[in-house]
Structures are given as structure tokens and as C-alpha cells.
Amino acid sequence: MLFTMVEKGMDAEVQGDKGKARGTVNGQEGTKGTEALWAVLVTRELWKKNVWNDAKSVSIVALGCFHPVAKVQSAALHFFLGSDEEDEDSESEDEAPDIRALQHRREINKKTKSGERKIAKAEHVAKKKSTAKGSKSTPNFPAIQQLNDPQGFGEKLYDGLVRYDKRYSLEHKLLIMQLLSRIMGTHKLCVLGFYTYIMKYLTHHQLRVPLILASLAQSVHELTPPDALVPVIRKIAQEFVHPGVGAEVIAAGINAIREICKRQPWCLGETDGGAELLGDLIEYRKSRDKGVVVAARSLLQLYREVNPGLLKRRERGKIASMGLSSGNQPLPFGQQRGAAMDIDGLNLLEEHLKQAKGDGPDVDMSDTEDEKGWENWDVASGSSSDESEDEWINVDSDEQKEFNISDSEDEKEAKAPESNDRGDGVTEERVQSVSILATTKILTPADFALLQDLRLKEAQRVVEAGGGSQSKRRLAMLEAQKKAVVSAGEDPTATLITESNILGVRKKAKADYEERLASIAKGREGREKFGSAKGKKNKASVSSSTNKEKKRNKPIMMARYSSAVRAKKMASLKDKQKRLRAHIDRAKKAYH
């Protein structure tokens, strides 16, 4: 029924959300749009209460993302983005009360218990409003992962965004950009036209440009072609990173380039002038602004790890230079390393499991119950393959030798490595060194967590035993990996790019009245009562300085313009004679 309610108005013309056509269908308030909006809201509420959490609910809301009514489309987009609709929030939430004004009125008016209750209630409401306002909306990752045909969904979103670009407002287009970028980043999709479309918004005077840059970086992943990102990187560098803009704009541009290069390092290459551009961006680490310095240093540190060959020799650092000298080159785009022969630290896990079962280190793992289970599975799989419809016939090695009748020299070259493997035993030693646990047991997430802890403990033991700098670097790398895994498990939005990641480190904002009072009270803790201690330390009895001491220590420029000195200068002859006569009389009395 909900599918039918959403599908009823899908054939109408899209009017957008600008001006008079906002929330209407064909210029009139449409009942079909109301029914579709009701269906999307019901599905969203049941999803929040964990009643409907399957792919069918996601399909209903996904269909609403292409509804011609902008309000229905906005509600569906907010469902995937994990935030409530802005229209509903503006209608339901009122402005928070002014606590400072209420307290000021309380001090002036008559004090009553009812007034105290009103202030307490207002403080509770204001605290609740601030908490709700500061709470960050988390994207609905389970719904995004349950999308049916995410590539087709992303392409339809992009087509609607381009086709009705002039009918949608900027806020609505930002919602579509955010959802499209998160789908592209989650499912590793390539909608290459999106990067061409978004370039017209990459200017430093564009409204909500930090959110646009965050959406752009979120859409990039390791499978994105670098050729599609080169014009975007050039555009950001030309618009954001130059001396004609402010320091915050430069920091935002470098941070955006860093987030893009973090997901696709080959968007800056040697053939397209990427090394020169990277060198220019790194030179901003000598800036006077802290945000620009942090952004440039983070970009430098990123390329020291992923592709130090683009950096100059003096900028690579010790570790990157050692890696390049040893021949560790990053793989180009589209290439992968060879198959892994073993898992790092798997022998530690094997020894730990043997000790946990009470067996000695020399006990064979084939005696365990897991090995018996694998043997039964191997037998079953072998019998099924023998009795398959293709009717393959297993030929022994002796019978194969009868068909090998070639007399060419290729036969001798083929036999040479075989005899080498059997003679010196290099391959056998390599096979024996590999733990058999990977072939006899399916490792669970708990086993991998235990393996991570065992590798960390082993690295700590090596460092404590006097290991060199290489052991310390390995320990630091393992600790960083464990911290990243823990943070990703606790917070699913750890990989999400926000506006704060683009803006970077900024100057501390001016503190409000409550924060200033709190800092003042904190500074007074453990301190004597405020007041001058001058003249109290070097005396037998505690007292302040006398007026004579103060007058003697008074600066001459202040004494010249004091009232007493000015009165002496402006005194008449008669007053001077009276003062002189009084001085003579006092001297005579003191003499006698």
C-alpha cells in the first residue's frame, strides 16, 4: 500500500522548491504529494522504532527520493542522511527563553517562590534546547547499505540534480549532493559527471562552500579515476589557495585537497604537474596563520606515507627516504600487490591457542576438532567433484609423464626449477614457516582482535628488550591501527567528512559571559584574597604603607600636577606672607 501511495504522483511534472511552486504539483496543492509524504514519514518512524528495518522499507523511501514534490523528496533525503526535516523542526521548536533577562527581572521585582519556579523551568527548557541543537545528526548507514542497485540509484540522483538544477534551491541541491556523495563513498561507485557538475560551485564566495567541499571529498574513493579528479584539484587550488584570499579560505582549500588525496593519492601525479602543485601547497607550512600551517603539514605528512616520490628530497623525511632507497614504491592506480602467503603474527595466535588448550608447542594442530571438521568437508567436496556432471577423470602423475614426449630444450628448463625445489629445500622451508592455522580454521572477528593484541604485546616485548628504531615504529603503527579500529567500532561516522574537517584548526572563538565567569572562578582557586600585599611583607606587624611613603614614591610627573603644588604656584603674595609668618612662629615655639 505504501508503494502505491508513493507511486501515484510519480508521473507529475517537477516544480521544484523555489518561490510559489514550493511544495505544489502543477501549481496546486496535490493530494498525491500529501499521501506520498505520509507514506515516507510513516516508514521513517517505523524505521526509527526498529519495527521495519528491511530492504523493503528502504525501497519505499528510495522511491520517494525521485518524487516530483520537493517536500516528499526532502523527507526521503533526510531519512538517508539521518537528520529530521528542517520544516518540521522549525514548526515544532520554539526559541529558547532568555535566562539572563529573567534573572535580571528577578533581581528587580519582588522575590517570590513562583518566580523561582519559573526561572528553574526556563533554565531546564533552555538546557534541553541547547542539547537538542548541539546534537549531531548521524547518517543512516544501514539504510544506505541496503539499497537495491546503488549504481542506478546514484545515476538517477545525478540526472535529477542536473536536469532540474534551476528549479531546486541551494539547500535542496546540497541534500542531493550529500546523499549522492555518501552512496558513492560507501558502495565505491563512479558517477564521473558529478565532479564536472560540482566544479561550478567551487568558489570561495559560494554559500555553504565547506559543505560542498565535504560532499566532494566524501564521494572520492580508491577506485575513482585520477583523471576525473585532476581538474577538480586544479580548480580548488586556483580558487582557494592564493594570496588574494584570507587565511581561513586557504586552510579550507588545502584541507579539501588533503581529504581528496587521502582517498585517491594519484590525483596528483608527475605527468600532469602534480609534483609542482604539491610543492606549492606544502610551502604554506611557513605561513603565520596556525590553521594554514596545520593544513600544509598534514598534506606533507600524508604524501610522506602514500607517495613520497612526488616530494623533494629534503621534504621526504627519514622514514620515507629509507623506504624509497630500499625499493618500496607505491603501486600505480589500478594495480594490486601479489597474493599474501601468510598473515602477520599468525604463528603467535597458533601458539596461544595451543597453550590455551593445554597442549605443548610440538602438538600437531591436525588432532583438534576443527581439523576433523575440515577433513570431512574436504572429503565431501572431493566426492561431489568426482561425481559431477562433467565427469572429470583424475590422472596420476605417472600417467602424465607418458604423455610428455617433447624433446625440446624447454623441457630441461622446466625441470631445472623442479629439481632446485626438491634439492635445496627453499620452497619447503618457506611452506613450513607459514602457519597451518589459516588453512585449518576460519578466523572469526574475535580471532583477529586477539591476533591484534598478540602482535601488540610482541612488539612491546621487543621494544622493552632493547629493540631499535624499527621496532619502535612498528609498535607505534600497531597502536595507531588498534586505536583506529576501536574508534571505527564505537563511532560509525569516523569515516564521515564534516565541515569541521574542511575548516580545520581555527582561532579560539570569543568566550561568552558564563565561560568568562567560570574561568575567573577557576583562577581564584587556591589563591589568597584579592588585594595588594605591598608594604605587608617586610614589617614586623602587618600594615599598609603610610601616606608619607606613598607621597615619597609618587612619580614626579604626577606630583607636578597635584592640587597642592598647583595651589602653591597660584597663591597670591598675601597668602605667601601668611604661610611664611606661620612657619616662623612654629619654628620659634619649637626652639623654646
VOMI-559068 format. One line per 4 residues: number of its first residue (from 0); their letters; for each residue x, y, z of C-alpha. Coordinates in nm, 2 decimals, decimal comma, always signed. Each point is the difference from the previous one (the first is absolute). Layout:
! VOMI-559068
NUM) A) X:Y:Z  ...
This chain:
! VOMI-559068
0) MLFT) +0,00:+0,00:+0,00  +0,28:+0,24:+0,08  +0,16:-0,07:-0,33  -0,32:+0,09:-0,18
4) MVEK) -0,03:+0,32:+0,20  +0,34:+0,11:-0,10  -0,03:-0,11:-0,37  -0,33:+0,19:-0,06
8) GMDA) +0,16:+0,34:-0,06  +0,32:-0,11:-0,16  -0,13:+0,10:-0,35  -0,05:+0,36:+0,09
12) EVQG) +0,22:+0,28:-0,11  +0,28:+0,11:+0,23  -0,06:+0,36:+0,12  +0,29:+0,02:+0,25
16) DKGK) +0,00:+0,19:+0,33  +0,06:+0,36:-0,12  -0,25:+0,28:+0,04  -0,37:-0,07:-0,04
20) ARGT) +0,05:-0,35:-0,13  +0,14:-0,12:+0,33  -0,18:-0,32:+0,11  -0,25:+0,00:-0,28
24) VNGQ) -0,08:-0,22:-0,30  -0,10:+0,18:-0,32  -0,04:+0,32:+0,19  -0,26:-0,15:+0,24
28) EGTK) +0,03:-0,17:+0,34  -0,01:-0,36:-0,10  -0,16:-0,27:+0,21  +0,23:-0,26:-0,16
32) GTEA) +0,29:+0,19:+0,14  -0,16:-0,01:+0,34  -0,06:-0,37:-0,01  +0,36:-0,06:-0,12
36) LWAV) +0,13:+0,22:+0,28  -0,21:-0,19:+0,26  +0,14:-0,33:-0,13  +0,36:+0,11:+0,02
40) LVTR) -0,06:+0,14:+0,36  -0,16:-0,32:+0,11  +0,28:-0,21:-0,13  +0,26:+0,23:+0,16
44) ELWK) -0,17:-0,02:+0,34  -0,03:-0,38:-0,01  +0,37:-0,02:-0,11  +0,09:+0,21:+0,31
48) KNVW) -0,19:-0,23:+0,23  +0,17:-0,30:-0,16  -0,33:-0,15:-0,12  +0,07:+0,01:-0,37
52) NDAK) +0,37:-0,03:-0,06  +0,02:-0,21:-0,32  +0,07:+0,08:-0,36  -0,37:+0,06:-0,09
56) SVSI) -0,02:+0,30:+0,23  +0,32:+0,14:-0,16  -0,15:-0,06:-0,35  -0,31:+0,21:+0,10
60) VALG) +0,21:+0,29:+0,11  +0,24:-0,04:-0,29  -0,30:+0,04:-0,23  -0,10:+0,32:+0,18
64) CFHP) +0,34:+0,15:-0,08  -0,12:+0,04:-0,36  -0,35:+0,13:+0,07  -0,09:+0,32:-0,18
68) VAKV) -0,12:+0,18:+0,32  +0,31:+0,15:+0,16  -0,13:-0,04:+0,35  -0,04:-0,38:-0,05
72) QSAA) +0,34:-0,01:-0,15  +0,15:+0,20:+0,28  -0,15:-0,23:+0,27  +0,14:-0,31:-0,19
76) LHFF) +0,35:+0,16:-0,02  +0,00:+0,09:+0,37  -0,08:-0,37:+0,07  +0,32:-0,11:-0,16
80) LGSD) +0,20:+0,28:+0,14  -0,12:-0,08:+0,35  -0,14:+0,35:+0,09  -0,35:+0,12:+0,06
84) EEDE) -0,17:+0,22:-0,26  +0,08:+0,37:+0,04  -0,36:+0,11:-0,05  -0,13:-0,22:+0,28
88) DSES) +0,28:+0,11:+0,23  -0,08:+0,37:-0,06  -0,37:-0,06:+0,07  +0,04:-0,21:+0,31
92) EDEA) +0,29:+0,18:+0,17  -0,04:+0,35:+0,15  +0,27:+0,24:+0,10  +0,17:-0,07:+0,33
96) PDIR) -0,08:+0,24:+0,28  +0,25:+0,27:+0,10  +0,13:-0,11:+0,34  +0,20:+0,31:+0,06
100) ALQH) -0,30:+0,23:-0,05  -0,21:-0,21:+0,24  +0,27:+0,02:+0,26  +0,03:+0,37:-0,04
104) RREI) -0,38:+0,04:+0,04  +0,01:-0,22:+0,30  +0,26:+0,23:+0,17  -0,22:+0,31:-0,06
108) NKKT) -0,34:-0,14:+0,07  -0,14:-0,14:+0,33  +0,15:-0,34:+0,09  -0,26:-0,27:+0,00
112) KSGE) +0,01:-0,38:-0,01  -0,20:+0,00:-0,32  +0,27:+0,21:-0,16  +0,27:-0,24:+0,10
116) RKIA) -0,20:-0,29:-0,14  -0,04:+0,19:-0,33  +0,37:+0,06:-0,02  +0,08:-0,36:+0,07
120) KAEH) -0,24:-0,12:-0,26  +0,14:+0,24:-0,26  +0,36:-0,12:+0,08  -0,11:-0,36:-0,05
124) VAKK) -0,17:+0,08:-0,34  +0,31:+0,21:-0,11  +0,23:-0,29:+0,09  -0,21:-0,25:-0,19
128) KSTA) -0,02:+0,23:-0,31  +0,38:+0,05:+0,00  +0,06:-0,38:+0,03  -0,24:-0,07:-0,28
132) KGSK) +0,15:+0,27:-0,22  +0,36:-0,12:+0,07  -0,07:-0,37:-0,07  +0,15:-0,10:-0,33
136) STPN) -0,20:-0,20:-0,25  +0,15:-0,33:-0,09  -0,05:-0,14:-0,35  -0,22:-0,30:-0,05
140) FPAI) +0,27:-0,25:-0,11  -0,21:-0,32:+0,03  -0,26:+0,15:-0,24  +0,27:+0,11:-0,24
144) QQLN) +0,15:-0,35:+0,00  -0,33:-0,17:-0,07  -0,07:+0,20:-0,32  -0,10:-0,21:-0,30
148) DPQG) +0,22:+0,09:-0,30  +0,20:+0,28:+0,16  +0,17:+0,09:-0,34  -0,34:+0,05:-0,17
152) FGEK) -0,13:+0,19:+0,31  +0,31:+0,23:-0,01  -0,03:+0,07:-0,37  -0,37:+0,09:+0,03
156) LYDG) +0,08:+0,24:+0,28  +0,27:+0,16:-0,21  -0,24:+0,02:-0,31  -0,27:+0,17:+0,21
160) LVRY) +0,26:+0,24:+0,15  +0,12:+0,11:-0,34  -0,34:+0,01:-0,18  -0,18:+0,20:+0,27
164) DKRY) +0,30:+0,21:+0,11  -0,19:+0,33:-0,05  -0,31:-0,12:+0,17  +0,16:-0,11:+0,33
168) SLEH) +0,13:+0,24:+0,27  +0,35:-0,02:+0,12  -0,10:-0,18:+0,33  -0,18:-0,27:-0,19
172) KLLI) +0,28:-0,05:-0,25  +0,24:-0,03:+0,30  -0,21:-0,28:+0,14  +0,02:-0,19:-0,33
176) MQLL) +0,37:+0,06:-0,02  +0,06:-0,14:+0,35  -0,21:-0,31:-0,06  +0,17:-0,06:-0,34
180) SRIM) +0,35:+0,04:+0,15  -0,07:-0,23:+0,29  -0,14:-0,27:-0,23  +0,30:+0,03:-0,23
184) GTHK) +0,24:-0,02:+0,29  -0,18:-0,30:+0,17  -0,05:-0,21:-0,31  +0,31:+0,11:-0,19
188) LCVL) -0,20:+0,14:-0,29  +0,12:+0,21:-0,30  -0,24:+0,27:-0,11  +0,26:+0,20:-0,19
192) GFYT) -0,24:+0,28:-0,10  -0,04:+0,10:+0,36  +0,36:+0,14:+0,01  -0,07:+0,21:-0,31
196) YIMK) -0,33:+0,13:+0,14  +0,14:+0,10:+0,34  +0,29:+0,20:-0,14  -0,23:+0,31:-0,06
200) YLTH) -0,06:+0,02:+0,38  +0,37:-0,01:+0,09  +0,06:+0,37:+0,07  +0,10:+0,16:+0,33
204) HQLR) -0,30:+0,24:+0,00  -0,26:-0,28:-0,06  -0,26:-0,06:+0,28  +0,05:-0,31:+0,21
208) VPLI) +0,33:-0,08:-0,19  +0,14:-0,20:+0,30  -0,29:-0,24:-0,03  +0,05:-0,02:-0,38
212) LASL) +0,37:-0,08:+0,05  -0,09:-0,27:+0,26  -0,24:-0,16:-0,25  +0,26:+0,00:-0,27
216) AQSV) +0,26:-0,16:+0,22  -0,25:-0,26:+0,13  -0,07:-0,12:-0,35  +0,36:-0,08:-0,08
220) HELT) +0,14:-0,36:+0,06  +0,29:-0,21:-0,11  -0,18:-0,11:-0,32  -0,08:+0,35:-0,12
224) PPDA) +0,20:+0,07:-0,32  +0,27:+0,26:+0,07  -0,06:+0,17:-0,34  -0,35:+0,11:+0,12
228) LVPV) +0,15:+0,16:+0,31  +0,29:+0,19:-0,15  -0,22:+0,29:-0,12  -0,18:+0,02:+0,34
232) IRKI) +0,33:+0,02:+0,18  +0,12:+0,28:-0,24  -0,33:+0,19:+0,05  +0,03:-0,02:+0,38
236) AQEF) +0,36:+0,11:+0,00  -0,07:+0,30:-0,23  -0,31:+0,12:+0,19  +0,10:-0,07:+0,36
240) VHPG) +0,38:+0,00:+0,03  +0,15:+0,33:-0,11  +0,11:+0,32:+0,18  -0,32:+0,19:-0,09
244) VGAE) -0,22:-0,18:+0,25  -0,01:-0,03:+0,38  +0,19:-0,26:+0,21  -0,32:-0,19:+0,07
248) VIAA) -0,07:-0,04:-0,37  +0,35:-0,13:-0,07  -0,03:-0,25:+0,29  -0,33:-0,12:-0,13
252) GINA) +0,14:-0,05:-0,35  +0,30:-0,19:+0,12  -0,21:-0,22:+0,23  -0,24:-0,08:-0,28
256) IREI) +0,29:-0,10:-0,23  +0,15:-0,21:+0,28  -0,33:-0,19:+0,06  -0,03:-0,07:-0,38
260) CKRQ) +0,36:-0,12:-0,02  -0,04:-0,21:+0,31  -0,25:-0,21:-0,19  +0,16:+0,02:-0,34
264) PWCL) +0,37:+0,09:+0,02  +0,06:-0,02:-0,37  -0,21:+0,30:-0,08  +0,33:+0,19:+0,03
268) GETD) +0,24:-0,17:-0,24  +0,34:+0,07:-0,15  -0,13:+0,03:-0,36  -0,27:+0,26:+0,05
272) GGAE) +0,21:+0,24:+0,21  -0,12:-0,14:+0,33  +0,34:+0,01:+0,16  +0,04:+0,37:-0,06
276) LLGD) -0,35:+0,07:+0,14  +0,07:-0,22:+0,30  +0,32:+0,19:+0,06  -0,18:+0,34:-0,01
280) LIEY) -0,27:-0,12:+0,24  +0,26:-0,14:+0,25  +0,18:+0,34:+0,00  -0,29:+0,14:+0,19
284) RKSR) +0,13:-0,17:+0,31  +0,22:+0,31:+0,05  -0,31:+0,22:+0,03  -0,07:+0,20:+0,32
288) DKGV) -0,36:-0,13:+0,04  -0,03:-0,31:+0,21  -0,28:-0,16:-0,21  +0,19:+0,04:-0,32
292) VVAA) +0,31:-0,15:+0,16  -0,18:-0,30:+0,13  -0,18:-0,06:-0,33  +0,33:+0,01:-0,20
296) RSLL) +0,18:-0,22:+0,25  -0,27:-0,26:-0,01  +0,02:-0,01:-0,38  +0,37:-0,04:+0,02
300) QLYR) -0,03:-0,28:+0,25  -0,26:-0,17:-0,22  +0,23:-0,02:-0,30  +0,29:-0,11:+0,21
304) EVNP) -0,20:-0,31:+0,06  -0,19:-0,07:-0,32  +0,23:+0,13:-0,28  +0,33:+0,16:+0,11
308) GLLK) +0,13:+0,00:-0,35  -0,19:+0,32:-0,08  +0,17:+0,19:+0,27  +0,34:+0,16:-0,01
312) RRER) +0,29:-0,18:+0,16  +0,02:+0,23:+0,30  -0,37:-0,02:+0,06  -0,04:-0,38:+0,00
316) GKIA) +0,12:-0,07:+0,36  +0,22:-0,28:+0,13  -0,25:-0,29:-0,02  -0,12:+0,08:-0,35
320) SMGL) +0,35:+0,05:-0,13  +0,10:-0,34:+0,14  -0,30:-0,16:-0,15  +0,08:+0,14:-0,35
324) SSGN) +0,36:-0,10:+0,03  -0,10:-0,36:+0,08  -0,23:-0,02:-0,31  -0,34:+0,04:+0,17
328) QPLP) -0,19:+0,18:-0,27  -0,38:+0,07:+0,01  -0,20:-0,20:-0,24  -0,16:+0,21:-0,29
332) FGQQ) -0,37:+0,04:-0,04  -0,18:-0,33:-0,08  +0,28:-0,23:+0,11  +0,01:-0,23:+0,30
336) RGAA) +0,27:-0,18:+0,18  +0,05:-0,38:-0,03  -0,19:-0,25:+0,20  +0,08:-0,02:+0,37
340) MDID) +0,18:-0,31:+0,11  -0,06:+0,04:+0,37  -0,17:+0,22:+0,26  +0,23:+0,21:+0,21
344) GLNL) +0,02:-0,14:+0,35  -0,21:-0,31:-0,07  +0,26:-0,23:+0,16  -0,05:+0,20:+0,33
348) LEEH) -0,37:-0,08:-0,02  +0,07:-0,37:-0,06  +0,23:-0,02:+0,30  -0,25:+0,18:+0,21
352) LKQA) -0,28:-0,25:-0,10  +0,23:-0,29:+0,08  +0,08:+0,13:+0,34  -0,37:+0,08:+0,07
356) KGDG) -0,09:-0,37:-0,07  +0,28:-0,12:+0,23  +0,20:-0,16:-0,28  +0,37:+0,03:-0,05
360) PDVD) +0,16:+0,20:-0,27  +0,08:-0,31:-0,20  -0,35:-0,13:-0,03  -0,14:-0,01:-0,35
364) MSDT) -0,31:+0,21:-0,06  -0,15:-0,27:-0,22  -0,11:-0,19:+0,32  -0,25:+0,27:+0,09
368) EDEK) -0,37:-0,01:-0,06  +0,02:+0,28:-0,26  +0,24:-0,21:-0,21  -0,24:-0,29:+0,00
372) GWEN) -0,28:+0,22:-0,12  +0,22:+0,13:-0,28  +0,09:-0,36:-0,10  -0,37:-0,10:-0,02
376) WDVA) -0,07:+0,31:-0,21  +0,30:-0,08:-0,23  -0,12:-0,36:-0,05  -0,35:+0,12:-0,08
380) SGSS) +0,12:+0,26:-0,25  +0,23:-0,25:-0,16  -0,27:-0,26:-0,05  -0,24:+0,25:-0,14
384) SDES) +0,25:+0,12:-0,25  +0,08:-0,35:-0,11  -0,37:-0,07:-0,05  -0,07:+0,32:-0,18
388) EDEW) -0,18:+0,02:-0,34  +0,33:+0,09:-0,18  +0,14:-0,34:+0,10  +0,36:+0,11:+0,04
392) INVD) +0,26:-0,28:+0,03  +0,28:+0,04:+0,25  +0,33:-0,10:-0,17  +0,29:-0,11:+0,21
396) SDEQ) +0,34:+0,16:-0,04  +0,15:-0,32:-0,14  -0,25:+0,00:-0,28  +0,06:+0,37:-0,07
400) KEFN) +0,37:-0,08:-0,07  -0,10:-0,24:-0,28  -0,16:+0,29:-0,20  +0,30:+0,23:+0,04
404) ISDS) +0,20:-0,09:-0,32  +0,15:+0,33:-0,08  +0,38:+0,00:-0,09  +0,05:+0,38:+0,00
408) EDEK) +0,22:+0,20:+0,23  -0,30:+0,14:+0,18  -0,03:-0,34:+0,18  +0,34:+0,04:+0,16
412) EAKA) -0,08:+0,36:+0,11  -0,32:-0,12:+0,15  +0,17:-0,28:+0,19  +0,27:+0,23:+0,14
416) PESN) -0,22:+0,19:+0,25  -0,17:-0,32:+0,11  +0,33:-0,17:+0,09  +0,10:+0,32:+0,17
420) DRGD) -0,31:+0,00:+0,22  +0,06:-0,36:+0,10  +0,37:+0,03:+0,03  +0,08:+0,30:+0,22
424) GVTE) -0,34:+0,01:+0,17  -0,06:+0,38:-0,02  -0,37:-0,04:-0,09  -0,06:-0,26:+0,26
428) ERVQ) +0,15:+0,21:+0,28  -0,21:+0,29:-0,12  -0,31:-0,22:+0,01  +0,09:-0,13:+0,34
432) SVSI) +0,05:+0,35:+0,14  -0,36:+0,09:-0,09  -0,24:-0,08:+0,28  -0,26:-0,27:-0,08
436) LATT) -0,26:+0,17:+0,20  -0,12:+0,20:-0,30  -0,07:-0,32:-0,19  -0,16:-0,19:+0,28
440) KILT) -0,23:+0,26:+0,17  -0,23:+0,28:-0,11  +0,12:+0,30:+0,20  -0,28:+0,19:+0,17
444) PADF) +0,00:+0,38:+0,09  +0,08:-0,11:+0,35  +0,31:-0,18:-0,13  +0,11:+0,30:-0,19
448) ALLQ) -0,04:+0,22:+0,31  +0,20:-0,25:+0,20  +0,26:+0,00:-0,27  +0,03:+0,37:+0,01
452) DLRL) +0,05:-0,01:+0,38  +0,27:-0,27:-0,03  +0,19:+0,20:-0,27  -0,02:+0,31:+0,22
456) KEAQ) +0,14:-0,20:+0,31  +0,27:-0,15:-0,21  +0,10:+0,34:-0,13  +0,01:+0,14:+0,35
460) RVVE) +0,22:-0,29:+0,12  +0,24:+0,06:-0,29  +0,02:+0,38:+0,09  +0,06:-0,07:+0,37
464) AGGG) +0,27:-0,25:-0,09  +0,20:+0,27:-0,17  -0,14:+0,01:-0,35  +0,11:+0,27:-0,23
468) SQSK) -0,19:+0,28:-0,17  -0,17:-0,24:-0,24  -0,16:-0,19:+0,29  -0,12:+0,33:+0,15
472) RRLA) -0,15:+0,10:-0,33  -0,18:-0,33:-0,03  -0,13:+0,03:+0,35  -0,13:+0,35:-0,08
476) MLEA) -0,16:-0,12:-0,32  -0,18:-0,29:+0,18  -0,13:+0,23:+0,27  -0,13:+0,24:-0,26
480) QKKA) -0,18:-0,28:-0,18  -0,16:-0,13:+0,32  -0,12:+0,35:+0,09  -0,14:+0,05:-0,35
484) VVSA) -0,19:-0,34:+0,02  -0,14:+0,09:+0,34  -0,11:+0,34:-0,10  -0,16:-0,13:-0,32
488) GEDP) -0,19:-0,27:+0,20  -0,13:+0,25:+0,26  -0,08:+0,28:-0,25  -0,12:-0,11:-0,34
492) TATL) +0,03:+0,36:-0,12  +0,38:+0,00:+0,04  +0,05:-0,01:-0,38  -0,26:+0,27:-0,06
496) ITES) +0,14:+0,34:-0,11  -0,16:+0,30:+0,16  +0,03:+0,37:-0,03  +0,24:+0,01:+0,29
500) NILG) +0,24:-0,22:-0,19  +0,01:+0,25:-0,28  +0,03:+0,31:+0,21  +0,27:-0,16:+0,22
504) VRKK) +0,16:+0,17:+0,29  -0,12:+0,35:+0,06  +0,06:+0,28:+0,25  -0,18:-0,04:+0,33
508) AKAD) -0,35:+0,16:-0,01  -0,08:+0,27:+0,25  -0,13:-0,14:+0,33  -0,34:+0,09:+0,11
512) YEER) -0,09:+0,15:+0,34  -0,04:-0,34:+0,18  +0,33:-0,13:-0,13  +0,18:+0,31:+0,11
516) LASI) -0,14:-0,02:+0,35  +0,09:-0,37:+0,03  +0,36:+0,08:-0,11  +0,02:+0,28:+0,26
520) AKGR) -0,13:-0,23:+0,28  +0,24:-0,27:-0,11  +0,29:+0,25:+0,02  -0,08:+0,10:+0,36
524) EGRE) +0,01:-0,35:+0,13  +0,29:-0,06:+0,25  +0,09:+0,37:+0,00  -0,01:+0,26:+0,29
528) KFGS) -0,27:+0,26:+0,01  +0,04:+0,26:-0,27  +0,19:+0,31:+0,11  +0,34:+0,16:-0,01
532) AKGK) +0,27:-0,15:+0,23  +0,23:+0,30:-0,04  +0,15:+0,12:+0,34  -0,12:-0,30:+0,19
536) KNKA) +0,29:-0,24:-0,05  +0,30:+0,19:+0,14  -0,16:+0,12:+0,32  -0,02:-0,14:+0,35
540) SVSS) -0,38:+0,07:+0,02  -0,21:-0,04:-0,30  -0,11:+0,35:-0,13  -0,02:+0,19:-0,31
544) STNK) +0,23:+0,28:-0,11  -0,04:+0,35:+0,15  -0,10:+0,31:-0,19  +0,36:+0,14:+0,02
548) EKKR) +0,13:-0,31:-0,16  -0,25:+0,02:-0,27  +0,08:+0,37:-0,06  +0,37:-0,07:-0,01
552) NKPI) -0,04:-0,28:-0,25  -0,24:+0,21:-0,21  +0,12:+0,06:-0,36  +0,13:+0,36:-0,06
556) MMAR) -0,23:+0,05:-0,29  -0,30:-0,07:+0,21  +0,12:+0,21:+0,29  +0,05:+0,30:-0,23
560) YSSA) -0,36:+0,01:-0,09  -0,14:-0,07:+0,34  -0,24:+0,24:+0,16  +0,25:+0,10:+0,28
564) VRAK) +0,28:+0,09:-0,24  -0,24:+0,19:-0,22  -0,14:+0,19:+0,30  +0,35:+0,11:+0,10
568) KMAS) +0,07:+0,13:-0,36  -0,32:+0,19:-0,02  +0,01:+0,15:+0,36  -0,01:+0,38:+0,04
572) LKDK) +0,27:+0,21:+0,17  -0,22:+0,04:+0,31  -0,05:-0,38:+0,04  +0,37:-0,06:-0,04
576) QKRL) +0,07:+0,26:+0,28  -0,25:-0,17:+0,23  +0,15:-0,34:-0,06  +0,36:+0,13:+0,06
580) RAHI) -0,11:+0,18:+0,33  -0,17:-0,32:+0,12  +0,32:-0,20:-0,08  +0,21:+0,25:+0,20
584) DRAK) -0,24:-0,02:+0,30  +0,01:-0,38:+0,00  +0,38:+0,00:-0,01  +0,03:+0,24:+0,29
588) KAYH) -0,24:-0,21:+0,21  +0,19:-0,32:-0,08  +0,34:+0,17:+0,09  -0,12:+0,11:+0,34
